[in-house]
Amino acid sequence: MEIESANCKSKVSDCIDIVDLDQLSIERPLKIDVEITGLEMLVQELHRVFSYSHVNIQDVQKLMLGYKSDPKDWKKYAKYDRFRYTRNLVDEGNGAFNIMILCWGPGHASAIHDHADSHCFMKLLSGSLEEVRYDWPDNVEPEVMKKLKKKSCRRCCSESENLRNMENLSLDASDTCNNGNTSIEHTCQDAPDSCHASESDRCQNGGENGNCQDDDEYSEHYDIRSMKEIGRTRLEVNDVCYINDALGLHRMENPSYVDGAVSLHLYCPPFNSCRVFDARTGKPTEVKVTFWSMYGKKIKRVMEASDFVDGQQ
């Protein structure tokens, strides 16, 4: 089953039983099946689609593509700040998704960030943006990769057990009697190293200082080589892109120092926090995500430490 059939109402890591890692992407052109005549219609169609128990990724992307940007649809949500980009909530999607408009002043950019194991769709409404994608730092692992490794280990053990049973069945009964102490060894060469790694191996893989890595803790050792850029994409008006944590991390930036930009983002399931990553070392920091305005009205905000991080998501 391909990624288009993965459920947008589930975390990305909960979709791994029906898709493979190399299918967690939608890069090929999609045919637009329906014309969306306005932002309000787009929101209504999203509510309709998300009312079902299963929501295909491709269906959401087609809806986003079907809407052609018209400033009169979204200008009431477009709230700018002089110093940083803003997140402006359009609709909460009955708890199934959040759709929002982000406004980017000249030169504004986000920090490198993850997407909290959720699906992220983005459509450019005005101006242009550049997406820069990064590989995950060696000592930080997304939830989807943890589950994929466990799945690979389970598959390896199952295949190994099946082969062992077949070998046992193929033994001649007399040979078994004469060689009662015979043991059949099998090594799963296709399994990832983590399937058979010893505890000491896992400790050494945590970082150059040999610290062990727990699921929720990070090594104190970070180096300048941690963040590896893996691609850049220039987005123009009406372009749509998709990302999840299996595809990597990214940052968005307005390459123009003269013109602003506006983008439409859909996150499902919604999340209240994510991790931003130091561009030099890859060290992650958990930050809350907040809105500059909700439903077209600016909200009173209490400045928090995360507000001073260059870019929330």
N, C-alpha and C positions, 0 to 999 in steps of 0.2 A: 504494500500500500504506500502511496506516495504522500509527501508532506501536505499536499492540498487537502487530503482527507484527515489530517490531524485536527484535533478539536481545539478551536480558539478559546473555548471556555475553560480549558485545562491549562495548568502550568506546562511549560515546554518539557520539563523532565518527566511529566506524566504521559507524554505522547510517545516515548521511546519504544513501547511495546508494539507500536504499529508502523513505525518508520525507522529507517536507518540514518546514521549520522550524516552521510553524504547526501541525503534527501532533504535535509533541513534548510532548504533554500529555494527561492523562486526567482530565477534569473531570466528565464525565457519570456518573450512577449506573450501577453494574454489578450484574448479576444474580449472586447467589451460587449456584454450581452444586453445591458440596459442603460439607457441614458438618464442620468440624474439631473433634473432641471434646476436644482438649488440646494443649498446647504441644509435647509430644513427637510427637504425630501431625503437627502442622504441620511440624516439622523433617523428619520422615520424608517427607512429601509434597514438600517442597522438594528434598530429595535426589533423589527420583524424577524430578521435573520437570527438575532441572538435570543429570541423567544424559544427557539428550539434547543433541544438538549445537546445537539452536535452542530458545530459551526465550522465549515471548511475554511481554511486559510485562503484558498483561491477565491471563494465567494466574497470574502471581505475585500480582497484586493481588487476584484472586479468592480465592486461598488465604489471604492475610492477612485478608480480610474474613470468610472462613468460620470463622475461629477467634474464639470469644467469650472475652474475658478472664476468667480464674479465678485469683485470687491463689495458690491452692495449687499451681498449675502453675509459677509463676515466682518465688515468694517466695525460693527458695534462691539465685536469681541477683541478687536486689535488694540491692545493697551501696551504702549511702549514705556520703557524706562531708559533713562539716559546712559546708565552705567552697565546694564546687564540685560540679557534677554529675559523675556517674561513668559510665564505659563498661564494661560487664560482658559478656564474650564467652559466648555460649551454644553456638555451633557454627561451625566453620570451613568447612563446606560443601565439603569435598574440594578446596579452592582455588578453587572457582567462585563462592562467595559467603561473606560473613560475616553472621551474625545475632547480635544482641546486645541487651541490655536496658540502657537508660539510666535512671538514677535522679536525679531533680531535687528538691533540697530547696526549701523556701519561698523564692521570689524568685530562684532560680538561673536563669541564662541562658547560652547559648552566644555566642561571637563571631559576627559575620557571616562566613560561610565558603562555599567552593565544595565540589564533590564529586569533584574529581580526574578528571573525564570519565567518572564511573561513574553507575550508576542507584541511586537512593535511595528505598526504601519505608519508611514509618513508620506504626505502629499505636499508638494510645494505650491503655494497659492500666489506668491508674489516674489519678485527678485530672483536670486539664485543662492544656493547653499552648496557647500562641499562636505561630503561625508568622508571621514578618514577612519578606516577600520584597523583594529589592532588585534594581535593574538593575545591570549591570556598570559599573564606572567607565569613563570615556571612554578612558583610556590603558591598560586591561587587557582582554585578549580571551581567551575560553576556546578550547580546541582545536577544539571543534565549530564555532565561528563561523569560525575560520580556514579549516577545510576546506569549509564552506558557501560562503565567498567564492570559494575556488579552483574549486569546482564550478560556481558561477554564471559565473565567467569562462570556464571551458571551454565551458559551454553557449552563452554569448554568442558566443565565437569560432567555434564550430561553426555556429550559426545564421547568423552573418555570412558565413562561407565558403559555406554553402549558397545564400544569397541572391545572393552575388556570382557563383557559378557559373550560377545561373538567369538572371541579368541578362546574363551573357556569352553564354549560349545563345540569348537572345532578340534579340541584336544582328543586324542584317542584314549579310550578308557584304560587300556593297558598301560599307556605312558603315564597316565595320571596315577595309577597304582604304584608303578615303579619309581615315580619321581614325586612322591607325596610332598616334598618340601619345595617343589618348583614354584616360583613366583613370577607373575607376568607383569612387567613394568611397561608403562606407556607414558610418554610425554606429549602433551598437547602443544605442538609447535606453533599453532595459529593463535594461541591465547596471548593476551597482552602480558607484559612483564609483571604487572601488578597481581596477576592470578597466582604466580608462584614465588613472588618476592618474599624474602624473609623480613623479619621485623627490622633487622639492621639495615637491609636495603632500603626500606621505606624511610628510615631515619636519615640515611645519607641523601635520599632524593629530596628531602625537605629544604635543603639549602647547603651552601658550602661549609657552614659551621656544624652540619650534622644534626641539627635540631629536628625532633620528630614533629610531624604535622598532625594536629587534631582537626576534625571537620570544621570547627568554628574558630580556630586559632591560626595565626599566620606566623611564620618565622620572622624574627627581628632582622634577618639579613636580606637586604635588597641591594641591587646593584644597577648601574646605569644601563645595562643591557637588557633589563627586564621587559621593557615595552617594545614590541616589534610591530612596525607598520606593515599591514598586509594588503592594503588597497586604498585607492581614492576614487570617488565618484562625484562628478559635478551634476547637481540636480537643477533643472530648469522648471519653469511654470508647468504645472499639471503632471510632472513626473511623480511616480510612486515608488517607494522602496520599502523593504521589509527586513527586519533583523530580529534575531533572538540570541540567547547566550551561547548556543551551540555554534553560531557563526562567528563569534568573537565579540570584542568590545568596539565602541566607536565614539567619536566626537563629531559634533556638527559645528560648522563655522560659516560665517558670512564673509566671503572673500572680498566684498566691496567695502571700501572705506568712504564711500559717498552715499550709497543707497541702502535702504533697509530691506528686510526680507520677512515674509510671513509663511508659516508652514502649519499644516493640519496634522495632528498626531492622534492615533488611536492605540490604546494599551489595553490588552486583555490577557488574563484577568488584571484588574487595577492593582496598583501597589502604592504603598505610602513611603517607602524608602528604597534606596538603591545604594550601590557602591561607586564611588569615584576613585580614580587611580592617578597617582603621581606620575606625570609624564616622564620624569627622569629615572625613577626607581621602581615604579609599578606598585608601590605600597597602596593598599586599598583603605578607604575611609567610608564608613556607613554614614549616610546623610538622609535627612527627611526631605521629601518633595512637597512643595507648597505651591499655591496658586496666587498669582498677582491679582486676578479678578475671577469672579464666578458669574456665569450667565450674563455677561456684559457689564457687571457692576464691580468696581474696584473694592477690595476688602481691606479692612484694617489688619495690619500684620505686625506681629512682634518679631523683631529681628533676632535671629538665632545664629549660632556659630556656622551652621551650614549655609547661611545666606552669604557668607563671605568666601565660600568655595567658588572658584571660577566655573560656574555652570552646574545647575541641578538638572535632573531629568525627571 
